[in-house]
């Protein structure tokens, strides 16, 4: 297949581009490099089947030649990024999604939307199944990301119903691994950098809020299984193992061998109390579930982060 991947130079997008190439697909990577980085796909240059287009998908996009699939992963995705880029986040979720659906319609291509667990907001149902409609504050600071993705899902299904576009929606839960930006503000990258540098690990609130963390290799495998499936509606792709933020901090200290302590700061506005995917649908329809346990994934990520930070240890 010839596949267009938007946001392909980002953390998750770059792993997806590499996995698609590894299974013999041709990849057109599209990224404006606002939160992505050219170095994430540097090793893919020069190989057969890879091309890069620097472009903001909130503007009209033209891709010459045949396209078999469009994977829309372009968007600021960490709280730090979308709080600093609120209007760009809303535009890429609305205009960007519209543009990419138009490309899929023009080319007769399958369309896969990278949605998010944030569509569930601060959930009143736990764990979160795909049938849960969510508890989102549309006017809060996090609403720019949550509502951009909710709108993107609605637009995707409208194109499916009106134009017959073959669509997939992946609701992605917290994902981590090599190529995470050290400064992206996500809890795992924050903790790893702080532990490696011997600084206190910053826990917001009392640390009792829960999250579920999926290693990037598992996440990509689930996304590709969804792409290859015949299922149209949203599917949760995440790890159902649930940890408190305080438990995560202790895991990070253990795998890094750090002497760091934990410090506490106030909880940000609208920060979800709990987040855990119900992956029954992915297990049944895709035959997929994550394989990499948290300790192993953290160790791999810490090794990459140490190298990225230019230090051999804590």
VMD Tcl script that draws the C-alpha trace (Angstrom):
set ca {
  {0.00 0.00 0.00}
  {0.94 3.67 -0.30}
  {0.13 5.30 3.03}
  {0.02 8.98 4.03}
  {0.88 9.47 7.73}
  {0.26 12.96 9.10}
  {2.21 13.84 12.22}
  {4.64 11.20 10.99}
  {7.69 12.88 12.52}
  {6.13 12.90 15.98}
  {6.78 10.40 18.76}
  {4.06 7.90 17.88}
  {3.86 8.79 14.18}
  {7.55 8.07 13.58}
  {7.25 4.60 15.10}
  {4.20 4.02 12.92}
  {6.07 5.09 9.76}
  {8.90 2.68 10.59}
  {6.49 -0.20 11.22}
  {4.64 0.43 7.94}
  {7.91 0.47 6.00}
  {9.04 -2.72 7.75}
  {6.01 -4.56 6.42}
  {6.62 -3.34 2.87}
  {4.34 -0.31 2.58}
  {5.28 2.96 0.88}
  {5.02 5.89 3.30}
  {4.45 9.60 2.69}
  {5.26 11.28 6.01}
  {3.60 14.70 6.45}
  {4.59 16.95 9.36}
  {5.02 20.68 10.00}
  {7.65 19.92 12.70}
  {5.96 22.11 15.31}
  {6.00 19.29 17.88}
  {7.56 16.60 15.68}
  {11.27 16.39 14.84}
  {13.08 15.52 11.62}
  {15.55 13.41 13.62}
  {12.71 11.02 14.53}
  {12.54 9.87 10.90}
  {16.17 10.55 9.90}
  {16.99 6.84 9.71}
  {14.10 6.31 7.28}
  {15.52 8.70 4.68}
  {17.25 7.08 1.76}
  {15.35 3.84 2.15}
  {12.95 2.54 -0.45}
  {9.40 3.77 -0.10}
  {9.81 6.74 2.25}
  {9.21 10.39 1.43}
  {8.77 13.44 3.65}
  {6.55 16.47 3.10}
  {6.81 19.43 5.46}
  {3.30 20.80 5.58}
  {0.62 22.02 8.00}
  {-2.42 19.84 7.33}
  {-4.72 22.63 8.55}
  {-3.97 24.03 5.07}
  {-5.04 22.26 1.88}
  {-2.90 19.21 1.14}
  {-2.09 17.80 -2.29}
  {-0.46 14.41 -2.68}
  {0.38 13.25 -6.19}
  {-0.31 9.68 -7.23}
  {-2.31 6.89 -5.73}
  {-2.98 6.68 -1.98}
  {-4.40 3.57 -0.34}
  {-4.65 4.77 3.27}
  {-4.54 8.08 5.16}
  {-3.52 7.90 8.84}
  {-4.23 11.21 10.58}
  {-1.89 11.54 13.58}
  {-1.09 15.26 13.29}
  {-1.84 17.19 16.48}
  {-0.14 18.50 19.58}
  {-0.74 15.63 22.00}
  {0.85 16.42 25.36}
  {-0.84 18.82 27.81}
  {2.11 21.21 27.64}
  {1.88 21.37 23.85}
  {-1.85 21.80 23.44}
  {-2.07 24.32 26.28}
  {0.64 26.38 24.54}
  {-0.93 25.85 21.09}
  {-4.69 25.84 21.74}
  {-5.85 27.36 18.46}
  {-3.51 25.22 16.35}
  {-4.80 22.16 18.22}
  {-8.40 23.03 17.44}
  {-7.55 23.76 13.79}
  {-5.73 20.49 13.16}
  {-8.61 18.57 14.76}
  {-11.22 20.38 12.67}
  {-9.81 21.80 9.44}
  {-6.98 19.28 9.36}
  {-9.35 16.34 9.74}
  {-11.63 17.82 7.07}
  {-8.70 18.19 4.68}
  {-7.45 14.65 5.24}
  {-10.92 13.15 4.85}
  {-11.16 15.08 1.58}
  {-7.86 13.52 0.49}
  {-9.14 10.04 1.39}
  {-12.36 10.70 -0.54}
  {-10.43 11.94 -3.60}
  {-8.08 8.94 -3.61}
  {-10.63 6.29 -2.59}
  {-8.41 5.55 0.42}
  {-9.06 4.09 3.84}
  {-8.92 6.71 6.62}
  {-7.69 6.08 10.17}
  {-8.10 8.77 12.80}
  {-5.79 8.92 15.81}
  {-8.29 9.86 18.50}
  {-7.61 9.77 22.22}
  {-8.77 8.59 25.60}
  {-9.23 12.30 26.36}
  {-12.64 12.08 24.64}
  {-13.75 10.40 27.90}
  {-12.69 13.48 29.92}
  {-12.73 12.97 33.70}
  {-14.71 9.72 33.44}
  {-17.67 8.72 35.59}
  {-17.46 5.18 34.16}
  {-14.42 3.03 34.94}
  {-12.80 1.39 33.05}
  {-13.86 3.26 29.91}
  {-15.59 1.27 27.13}
  {-16.11 2.67 23.64}
  {-19.84 3.07 24.35}
  {-19.16 5.63 27.11}
  {-19.79 9.18 25.84}
  {-17.48 10.91 28.29}
  {-17.44 13.73 30.83}
  {-15.61 16.60 29.14}
  {-15.45 20.28 30.17}
  {-15.67 22.02 26.75}
  {-14.61 25.44 28.10}
  {-11.79 24.31 30.39}
  {-8.14 24.62 29.34}
  {-7.91 20.94 28.33}
  {-11.08 21.24 26.25}
  {-9.11 22.42 23.22}
  {-7.64 18.93 22.80}
  {-10.62 16.93 24.03}
  {-13.15 18.73 21.83}
  {-10.83 18.80 18.80}
  {-10.67 15.01 18.92}
  {-14.40 14.62 19.62}
  {-15.14 16.84 16.61}
  {-12.65 14.85 14.52}
  {-14.48 11.64 15.41}
  {-17.84 13.20 14.47}
  {-16.44 14.47 11.14}
  {-14.92 11.06 10.40}
  {-18.22 9.28 10.93}
  {-20.11 11.93 8.91}
  {-17.80 11.29 5.93}
  {-18.34 7.57 6.39}
  {-22.14 7.92 6.42}
  {-22.46 10.54 3.68}
  {-19.60 9.68 1.32}
  {-19.04 6.01 2.13}
  {-15.40 6.56 3.20}
  {-13.86 3.44 4.76}
  {-12.86 4.73 8.22}
  {-11.21 3.57 11.44}
  {-11.00 5.41 14.79}
  {-8.30 4.51 17.31}
  {-8.82 5.87 20.80}
  {-5.24 5.97 22.02}
  {-4.46 5.83 25.74}
  {-1.23 7.02 27.39}
  {1.66 5.79 25.26}
  {5.37 5.96 26.06}
  {8.73 4.82 24.73}
  {11.83 5.99 22.88}
  {11.57 9.32 21.01}
  {9.40 10.97 23.65}
  {10.53 14.57 23.94}
  {12.25 15.16 27.26}
  {10.37 18.46 27.60}
  {6.93 17.36 26.41}
  {5.40 17.58 29.89}
  {3.96 14.05 29.99}
  {4.22 12.27 33.30}
  {6.59 9.49 32.17}
  {9.02 11.81 30.38}
  {8.89 14.23 33.33}
  {9.64 11.48 35.83}
  {12.41 9.88 33.77}
  {14.24 13.16 33.18}
  {13.94 14.14 36.84}
  {15.12 10.72 38.03}
  {18.06 10.59 35.62}
  {19.14 14.10 36.67}
  {18.69 13.28 40.36}
  {15.95 15.86 40.89}
  {12.74 15.36 42.89}
  {9.91 13.74 40.91}
  {7.02 16.19 40.66}
  {3.69 14.56 41.57}
  {0.58 16.68 41.10}
  {-2.11 16.31 43.74}
  {-1.59 13.45 46.19}
  {-0.59 10.99 43.44}
  {-3.68 8.83 43.88}
  {-5.00 9.58 40.38}
  {-4.57 6.59 38.07}
  {-3.33 6.10 34.54}
  {-2.66 3.18 32.20}
  {0.54 3.19 30.16}
  {1.05 1.38 26.84}
  {4.54 0.83 25.41}
  {4.86 2.26 21.91}
  {5.55 -1.06 20.16}
  {2.31 -2.48 21.55}
  {0.40 0.68 20.60}
  {1.64 0.56 17.00}
  {0.74 -3.14 16.73}
  {-2.80 -2.35 17.87}
  {-3.16 0.56 15.44}
  {-2.00 -1.57 12.51}
  {-4.36 -4.38 13.54}
  {-7.21 -1.85 13.49}
  {-6.10 -0.50 10.10}
  {-6.19 -4.02 8.68}
  {-9.57 -4.84 10.23}
  {-13.06 -4.21 8.88}
  {-14.33 -2.41 11.99}
  {-15.59 1.14 11.52}
  {-16.39 2.50 14.98}
  {-13.97 3.63 17.71}
  {-11.66 1.06 19.32}
  {-9.67 1.60 22.52}
  {-5.97 0.88 21.98}
  {-4.19 1.00 25.32}
  {-2.89 -1.04 28.24}
  {-5.53 -1.98 30.84}
  {-2.96 -2.29 33.66}
  {-3.73 0.62 35.99}
  {-1.25 2.44 38.24}
  {-1.47 5.45 40.51}
  {0.88 8.30 39.61}
  {2.68 7.71 42.89}
  {3.21 4.03 41.97}
  {4.59 5.15 38.61}
  {7.05 7.48 40.35}
  {8.33 4.58 42.46}
  {8.69 2.37 39.36}
  {10.73 5.10 37.62}
  {13.01 5.54 40.64}
  {13.55 1.78 40.74}
  {14.36 1.24 37.04}
  {16.69 4.26 36.90}
  {18.42 3.48 40.19}
  {17.85 7.10 41.15}
  {18.13 8.57 44.64}
  {15.41 11.10 43.78}
  {12.60 11.81 46.21}
  {9.03 12.83 45.40}
  {7.66 16.36 45.68}
  {4.00 17.34 45.53}
  {2.34 20.25 43.73}
  {-1.33 21.24 43.21}
  {-3.37 19.23 40.72}
  {-3.97 21.02 37.37}
  {-7.52 22.04 36.42}
  {-9.69 19.24 34.96}
  {-6.96 16.63 35.45}
  {-8.73 13.22 35.21}
  {-8.94 11.25 38.44}
  {-8.71 7.91 36.69}
  {-8.08 6.52 33.24}
  {-8.08 2.88 32.15}
  {-9.22 1.37 28.86}
  {-11.68 -1.45 28.50}
  {-9.99 -3.33 25.63}
  {-12.55 -6.12 25.32}
  {-13.42 -4.93 21.81}
  {-9.79 -4.86 20.65}
  {-9.21 -8.35 22.06}
  {-12.31 -9.74 20.36}
  {-12.16 -7.98 16.98}
  {-8.42 -7.52 16.48}
  {-6.93 -10.35 18.51}
  {-4.73 -7.69 20.10}
  {-3.58 -6.93 23.59}
  {-0.38 -5.31 24.92}
  {2.60 -7.50 25.81}
  {5.28 -5.24 27.31}
  {4.98 -4.81 31.11}
  {5.54 -1.38 32.62}
  {8.91 -2.15 34.21}
  {10.39 -3.44 30.96}
  {9.01 -0.55 28.93}
  {10.27 2.02 31.42}
  {13.75 0.46 31.37}
  {13.89 0.67 27.56}
  {12.65 4.25 27.60}
  {15.08 5.26 30.36}
  {18.00 3.86 28.36}
  {16.97 5.93 25.32}
  {16.38 9.01 27.48}
  {19.83 8.77 29.09}
  {21.43 8.70 25.65}
  {19.22 11.55 24.48}
  {20.16 13.65 27.50}
  {23.86 12.92 26.91}
  {24.49 11.16 30.21}
  {25.41 7.59 31.00}
  {23.61 7.42 34.31}
  {21.97 9.21 37.20}
}
mol new
graphics top color blue
foreach p $ca { graphics top sphere $p radius 0.5 }
foreach p [lrange $ca 0 end-1] q [lrange $ca 1 end] { graphics top cylinder $p $q radius 0.2 }
display resetview
